[in-house]
Amino acid sequence: MKKRGVAIESLVWWIIGIAVLAVMIVLAVVLKDKLWDLGAYIKNLFRGG
């Protein structure tokens, strides 16, 4: 019974990690254009103008 508990606990963390990764990928696809604009803005900010 102890091994099953450890396996389920490990599986929960894998599922959470995969879900977070999937959400990040979806957000990256949806916000792709805005991310490019944000990157250019940050680059200009560090460039000093």
C-alpha positions as protocol buffer text, in pm:
chain_id: "A"
residue {
  index: 1
  type: MET
  ca { x: 0 y: 0 z: 0 }
}
residue {
  index: 2
  type: LYS
  ca { x: 289 y: 234 z: 72 }
}
residue {
  index: 3
  type: LYS
  ca { x: 431 y: 199 z: -281 }
}
residue {
  index: 4
  type: ARG
  ca { x: 94 y: 285 z: -433 }
}
residue {
  index: 5
  type: GLY
  ca { x: 75 y: 606 z: -228 }
}
residue {
  index: 6
  type: VAL
  ca { x: 421 y: 713 z: -343 }
}
residue {
  index: 7
  type: ALA
  ca { x: 332 y: 635 z: -706 }
}
residue {
  index: 8
  type: ILE
  ca { x: 9 y: 835 z: -688 }
}
residue {
  index: 9
  type: GLU
  ca { x: 186 y: 1128 z: -524 }
}
residue {
  index: 10
  type: SER
  ca { x: 452 y: 1124 z: -796 }
}
residue {
  index: 11
  type: LEU
  ca { x: 184 y: 1099 z: -1066 }
}
residue {
  index: 12
  type: VAL
  ca { x: 2 y: 1403 z: -925 }
}
residue {
  index: 13
  type: TRP
  ca { x: 317 y: 1616 z: -960 }
}
residue {
  index: 14
  type: TRP
  ca { x: 370 y: 1491 z: -1318 }
}
residue {
  index: 15
  type: ILE
  ca { x: 9 y: 1581 z: -1407 }
}
residue {
  index: 16
  type: ILE
  ca { x: 46 y: 1928 z: -1253 }
}
residue {
  index: 17
  type: GLY
  ca { x: 372 y: 1985 z: -1443 }
}
residue {
  index: 18
  type: ILE
  ca { x: 221 y: 1875 z: -1774 }
}
residue {
  index: 19
  type: ALA
  ca { x: -86 y: 2093 z: -1716 }
}
residue {
  index: 20
  type: VAL
  ca { x: 130 y: 2398 z: -1643 }
}
residue {
  index: 21
  type: LEU
  ca { x: 337 y: 2330 z: -1954 }
}
residue {
  index: 22
  type: ALA
  ca { x: 22 y: 2298 z: -2166 }
}
residue {
  index: 23
  type: VAL
  ca { x: -115 y: 2627 z: -2031 }
}
residue {
  index: 24
  type: MET
  ca { x: 215 y: 2801 z: -2106 }
}
residue {
  index: 25
  type: ILE
  ca { x: 217 y: 2667 z: -2463 }
}
residue {
  index: 26
  type: VAL
  ca { x: -143 y: 2778 z: -2521 }
}
residue {
  index: 27
  type: LEU
  ca { x: -69 y: 3124 z: -2383 }
}
residue {
  index: 28
  type: ALA
  ca { x: 244 y: 3150 z: -2598 }
}
residue {
  index: 29
  type: VAL
  ca { x: 43 y: 3065 z: -2911 }
}
residue {
  index: 30
  type: VAL
  ca { x: -244 y: 3299 z: -2824 }
}
residue {
  index: 31
  type: LEU
  ca { x: -25 y: 3590 z: -2714 }
}
residue {
  index: 32
  type: LYS
  ca { x: 253 y: 3539 z: -2971 }
}
residue {
  index: 33
  type: ASP
  ca { x: 221 y: 3883 z: -3130 }
}
residue {
  index: 34
  type: LYS
  ca { x: 192 y: 4059 z: -2797 }
}
residue {
  index: 35
  type: LEU
  ca { x: 497 y: 3872 z: -2664 }
}
residue {
  index: 36
  type: TRP
  ca { x: 705 y: 3999 z: -2958 }
}
residue {
  index: 37
  type: ASP
  ca { x: 592 y: 4355 z: -2884 }
}
residue {
  index: 38
  type: LEU
  ca { x: 673 y: 4308 z: -2515 }
}
residue {
  index: 39
  type: GLY
  ca { x: 1018 y: 4173 z: -2604 }
}
residue {
  index: 40
  type: ALA
  ca { x: 1090 y: 4472 z: -2827 }
}
residue {
  index: 41
  type: TYR
  ca { x: 971 y: 4708 z: -2553 }
}
residue {
  index: 42
  type: ILE
  ca { x: 1199 y: 4547 z: -2293 }
}
residue {
  index: 43
  type: LYS
  ca { x: 1492 y: 4552 z: -2535 }
}
residue {
  index: 44
  type: ASN
  ca { x: 1438 y: 4922 z: -2603 }
}
residue {
  index: 45
  type: LEU
  ca { x: 1408 y: 4985 z: -2231 }
}
residue {
  index: 46
  type: PHE
  ca { x: 1754 y: 4835 z: -2168 }
}
residue {
  index: 47
  type: ARG
  ca { x: 1899 y: 5006 z: -2474 }
}
residue {
  index: 48
  type: GLY
  ca { x: 1810 y: 5338 z: -2317 }
}
residue {
  index: 49
  type: GLY
  ca { x: 1564 y: 5478 z: -2563 }
}
